[in-house]
Amino acid sequence: MVGPQIDIPLFDWGRRRAVADGKELALQASIKAYRQAVLNGIAEAETALAAVAAQQQRQQQLQSEQQVHAGREKAQAVRQQLGLSSEFAGIDNARASLQNQSELATARAAEALAYVALYKAVGAAPVDAALVTQTTEAQP
């Protein structure tokens, strides 16, 4: 059709208002989704930070227990040298010490994983694999 056209909002039966309302609702939905994503990110970071703190506390506890076991082993060695005890008397303490060392290694690994989770939660950039290889090769 050639010629002038009349486009008066009076005759669009509320279509323009519906489009504007739809865009407003889409904007509100995207704002809510953004806020939820931010809250999820904060929650992940807080959870990872709490996990790091818990693993550090666990390691401190295990290290203090290890010191107690070491003291018991020294006392057992002295008793054994004096002939007051047999070599089998300290086996339970040695077993507990080995169990404690195993738990300490597990706690260190869990702490490392918690640091990785924290690193991911705060949105740190991924590490370049070539850079990691060069760094590990350069260390003695």
Buried (B, 14 or more C-beta within 10 A) or exposed (E): EEEEEEEEEEEEEEEEEEEEEEEEEEEEEEEEEEEEEEEEEEEBBEBBBEBBEBBBEBBEBBEEBBEEBEEBBEEBEEBBEEEEBEEEEBEEBEEBBEEBEEBBEEBBEBBEBBBEBBBEBEEEEEEEEEEEEEEEEEEE
